[in-house]
Amino acid sequence: SGSGTVTATPESQDVEYLAPISIGGQSIVMDFDSGSSDLWVFSTQLSATAQKGHTNFDTTKSTTFKTMTGAAFSISYGDGSGAAGTVGTDTVNIGGATVTNQAIEVATAVSSSFVSDTNSNGLVGLAFSKLNTVSPTQQKTFFDNAMSTLSQPVFTADLRKGAVGSYEFGNIDSTKFNGSLSWAAVNTTTGFWQFSNSKFSVGTGATTATDGTQAIADTGTTLMLASSAIVSAYYSQVSGAANDASAGGITFPCTATLPDLNVDVGGNYMALVRGDDINYAPVDSTGTTCFGGLQATTNDPQIWGDIMFKSQFVAFNGGNNSIGMAPHQ
Ligand SMILES: N#Cc1c(N)n[nH]c1N1CCCC1
């Protein structure tokens, strides 16, 4: 109902951005992910080992939780991580925006990377509901459920490099970006917030066309995974950049000057990704070699994650299936 805003806090090295939600009155810090569509949470039904260090949702302590008999979920992510469990409904409140019958996916098993990341206690999936994994009856995302009662059918991501930002539902705060938003059509067939990317330029260089590539806006991915055309053109302008097998991707001297990257979004907006944001982090404590925030993927669509969000304020419009961007204020 109305609107709601929560603070988005980066984990160390901006690996992911976490925000608090309330489930049946229990406050739980979650990873907000515009690249998936399940709301699942650590629970007291997990093994004691898995629960250790986490906030674990306890269905027995919620007076509003209702079991969804016979329902189950099982989700696996591109990085090999995953979770599975049972399903119920409860009241979810995110910064004031409330859904009373939200499907809550109660984890009974989670993969090791989730267990070890004790800052995060589950995910809030914000992609389209067609990707939700609940069976036998697919469930809707929080945003899908909230849309009809939000002041506007939108949510926004204001993510910052090494600093707190915000997620907002139902309102677009124009004090958070420069100028006006540029809107692009979203292709909803894949279930992602997917748009066309037809060209790019590096620094002040010439614009290069890309043949019909697409990209998704994915807050649940740390880096910006782009086509090899973009990535090779970009790093050709960075002296000392090279693929570094031991680091698992392209690295460069931490002293390198990184140009800005301009990427087309939907054919009518060149989104600037700051070179400074593409210097992701040193690969080790010596601070000599740095890991690129821009890495190559053969995946189509490309997966534009948090590195892009650090330069661009992003609005997701579920009313007309469009995505809006503008440089942060
Ligand atoms: N891999 C991956 C991935 C993605 N593309 N969006 N969100 C992801 N995860 C959320 C929690 C773990 C991975």
Ligand as a Chemical Component Dictionary entry (heavy atoms), coordinates in Angstrom:
data_LIG
# 
_chem_comp.id                   LIG 
_chem_comp.type                 NON-POLYMER 
_chem_comp.pdbx_formal_charge   0 
_chem_comp.three_letter_code    LIG 
# 
loop_
_chem_comp_atom.comp_id 
_chem_comp_atom.atom_id 
_chem_comp_atom.alt_atom_id 
_chem_comp_atom.type_symbol 
_chem_comp_atom.charge 
_chem_comp_atom.model_Cartn_x 
_chem_comp_atom.model_Cartn_y 
_chem_comp_atom.model_Cartn_z 
_chem_comp_atom.pdbx_ordinal 
LIG N1 N1 N 0 24.280 -16.477 -10.200 1  
LIG C1 C1 C 0 23.521 -15.677 -10.015 2  
LIG C2 C2 C 0 22.568 -14.690 -9.763  3  
LIG C3 C3 C 0 22.029 -13.827 -10.714 4  
LIG N2 N2 N 0 22.339 -13.774 -11.999 5  
LIG N3 N3 N 0 21.150 -13.012 -10.111 6  
LIG N4 N4 N 0 21.088 -13.346 -8.801  7  
LIG C4 C4 C 0 21.969 -14.348 -8.572  8  
LIG N5 N5 N 0 22.133 -14.863 -7.352  9  
LIG C5 C5 C 0 21.304 -14.472 -6.242  10 
LIG C6 C6 C 0 21.834 -15.234 -5.064  11 
LIG C7 C7 C 0 22.984 -16.066 -5.545  12 
LIG C8 C8 C 0 23.188 -15.774 -6.987  13 
# 
loop_
_chem_comp_bond.comp_id 
_chem_comp_bond.atom_id_1 
_chem_comp_bond.atom_id_2 
_chem_comp_bond.value_order 
_chem_comp_bond.pdbx_ordinal 
LIG N1 C1 TRIP 1  
LIG C1 C2 SING 2  
LIG C2 C3 SING 3  
LIG C2 C4 DOUB 4  
LIG C3 N2 SING 5  
LIG C3 N3 DOUB 6  
LIG N3 N4 SING 7  
LIG N4 C4 SING 8  
LIG C4 N5 SING 9  
LIG N5 C5 SING 10 
LIG N5 C8 SING 11 
LIG C5 C6 SING 12 
LIG C6 C7 SING 13 
LIG C7 C8 SING 14 
# 
